[in-house]
Each structure stands twice: as C-alpha cells, then as structure tokens.
Amino acid sequence: MPKYRRLTHNELQILEQDFVQFLVTNRVMANDWELLKIEEPKKANELIDIFSDIVMEKALSKIEFLRKNDKTSIICIRFQVDSMKIHGLVADERSDIDFTDNNAIQKAVINPPKGLKVISDEQPYIKERNVDVYTFMQQGFQLDDGKFFQVLALSQKQSLN
C-alpha cells in the first residue's frame, strides 16, 4: 500500500519513461514486466506503489506554500525544513465577510471587519514534512504562491511594532 496514494493510470502514462527507468533500475525489463503483471499481479502492484511514493515524495518536497479559503477564514501555511508557519484571518461566524470572494479579501485587509482575528503560529511537523503537506492537501488546502502568506506575515510583524 502506498504511503500517499497510487498514481492514476493517466499519471502513470504521463510518467511512462520515468516508470520504465524505475523498472530497469529494479532489474525488471519490458518483457519481465508484462509477465509479472500476469503471473504476479500483487508484486507488479507493489512496484507501482513504490514508484507512486517516489513521485509523490519528489512533488511534495517542492511545495512551499498551501492555502485554504472558506467563507469565514483564510489559512496560509509555509512549509520549512523543520516546522510550518501558519498565518491566517478568521472572521466571526456572524460576519457578512466571504473569504472565497477575492474582492471581500481585499476589503477585509484594507478595512478589517469587527471581530476579525489574525492568527500566527509556528509548529513542528506532526508526522513528517511531506506527510503533513499531503494531509493538508487532503483537507482541501491548495498550492499557493505565498504572496498572501507574506502579506499576513508582514501585517503581523507591523502590528507587533
């Protein structure tokens, strides 16, 4: 069973050359692979799972920022070597703000609604970096360029001065 998830058939097709190289590195030639899929499907699936984990590890290790917006909050995370920094805005449930609307976000930054909380935290990883990145993505966090994270970090720094 893969650590993250098994790559889809389409993903494997896109990465076909990399998968072939992986098989060769593991001393499985093309005709051996075809035979393995028929005679030992469990072992063939284990190789696909191992390859999937390698690909996912590589992809997850490149992710630096994730972000999740919902109606009443924006949470931004920066994944560092040993810890993750979290910055966000959380509005009161009764607020008429909608952080899924980019215009509302701009208005909230310029003229914060009453009861808006700014959160800032740094935490060690719960499991390990890439597993935590994957877990957040499974919870609906999406890749981000980090610009809003930087805005929140800067505003937090300025409010401390």
KALINSUL-V777467 format. One record per residue. N is the residue number from 1. PHI is phi as a letter, one per 30 degrees, with the letter a starting at -180 (999 if undefined). OMEGA is omega in whole degrees, 0 to 359 (* if undefined). Layout:
n:N phi:PHI omega:OMEGA
n:N phi:PHI omega:OMEGA
//
This chain:
n:1 phi:999 omega:182
n:2 phi:d omega:179
n:3 phi:d omega:182
n:4 phi:c omega:176
n:5 phi:a omega:178
n:6 phi:d omega:176
n:7 phi:d omega:178
n:8 phi:d omega:178
n:9 phi:e omega:179
n:10 phi:d omega:179
n:11 phi:d omega:177
n:12 phi:d omega:178
n:13 phi:d omega:179
n:14 phi:d omega:182
n:15 phi:c omega:186
n:16 phi:e omega:181
n:17 phi:d omega:178
n:18 phi:d omega:179
n:19 phi:d omega:177
n:20 phi:d omega:179
n:21 phi:d omega:177
n:22 phi:d omega:180
n:23 phi:d omega:179
n:24 phi:d omega:178
n:25 phi:e omega:178
n:26 phi:c omega:176
n:27 phi:h omega:175
n:28 phi:c omega:179
n:29 phi:d omega:186
n:30 phi:e omega:181
n:31 phi:d omega:176
n:32 phi:d omega:180
n:33 phi:d omega:180
n:34 phi:d omega:179
n:35 phi:d omega:180
n:36 phi:d omega:180
n:37 phi:d omega:182
n:38 phi:d omega:188
n:39 phi:d omega:181
n:40 phi:b omega:183
n:41 phi:e omega:179
n:42 phi:d omega:179
n:43 phi:d omega:177
n:44 phi:d omega:178
n:45 phi:d omega:177
n:46 phi:d omega:177
n:47 phi:d omega:177
n:48 phi:d omega:178
n:49 phi:d omega:179
n:50 phi:d omega:178
n:51 phi:d omega:179
n:52 phi:e omega:179
n:53 phi:d omega:179
n:54 phi:d omega:180
n:55 phi:d omega:181
n:56 phi:d omega:178
n:57 phi:e omega:181
n:58 phi:d omega:181
n:59 phi:d omega:182
n:60 phi:d omega:181
n:61 phi:d omega:180
n:62 phi:d omega:182
n:63 phi:d omega:178
n:64 phi:c omega:184
n:65 phi:b omega:170
n:66 phi:b omega:181
n:67 phi:b omega:176
n:68 phi:b omega:176
n:69 phi:c omega:166
n:70 phi:b omega:186
n:71 phi:e omega:187
n:72 phi:c omega:180
n:73 phi:a omega:171
n:74 phi:b omega:178
n:75 phi:b omega:179
n:76 phi:c omega:181
n:77 phi:b omega:173
n:78 phi:c omega:181
n:79 phi:c omega:180
n:80 phi:c omega:182
n:81 phi:d omega:186
n:82 phi:c omega:184
n:83 phi:a omega:176
n:84 phi:b omega:176
n:85 phi:c omega:183
n:86 phi:b omega:174
n:87 phi:b omega:180
n:88 phi:a omega:175
n:89 phi:b omega:179
n:90 phi:b omega:179
n:91 phi:c omega:175
n:92 phi:d omega:180
n:93 phi:e omega:182
n:94 phi:d omega:181
n:95 phi:d omega:178
n:96 phi:c omega:179
n:97 phi:d omega:176
n:98 phi:b omega:184
n:99 phi:d omega:172
n:100 phi:d omega:179
n:101 phi:c omega:183
n:102 phi:e omega:178
n:103 phi:d omega:179
n:104 phi:d omega:178
n:105 phi:d omega:179
n:106 phi:d omega:179
n:107 phi:d omega:181
n:108 phi:d omega:179
n:109 phi:d omega:181
n:110 phi:d omega:182
n:111 phi:b omega:185
n:112 phi:e omega:177
n:113 phi:d omega:180
n:114 phi:d omega:178
n:115 phi:i omega:179
n:116 phi:d omega:179
n:117 phi:c omega:174
n:118 phi:c omega:178
n:119 phi:c omega:179
n:120 phi:a omega:183
n:121 phi:a omega:171
n:122 phi:b omega:183
n:123 phi:b omega:171
n:124 phi:d omega:178
n:125 phi:d omega:181
n:126 phi:d omega:178
n:127 phi:c omega:173
n:128 phi:b omega:189
n:129 phi:e omega:186
n:130 phi:d omega:177
n:131 phi:d omega:178
n:132 phi:d omega:177
n:133 phi:e omega:180
n:134 phi:d omega:180
n:135 phi:d omega:178
n:136 phi:d omega:179
n:137 phi:d omega:177
n:138 phi:d omega:179
n:139 phi:d omega:176
n:140 phi:j omega:175
n:141 phi:d omega:182
n:142 phi:b omega:177
n:143 phi:e omega:182
n:144 phi:b omega:180
n:145 phi:d omega:176
n:146 phi:i omega:183
n:147 phi:d omega:180
n:148 phi:d omega:175
n:149 phi:e omega:181
n:150 phi:d omega:178
n:151 phi:d omega:180
n:152 phi:d omega:180
n:153 phi:d omega:179
n:154 phi:d omega:180
n:155 phi:d omega:178
n:156 phi:d omega:181
n:157 phi:d omega:181
n:158 phi:d omega:180
n:159 phi:d omega:177
n:160 phi:d omega:182
n:161 phi:d omega:*
//
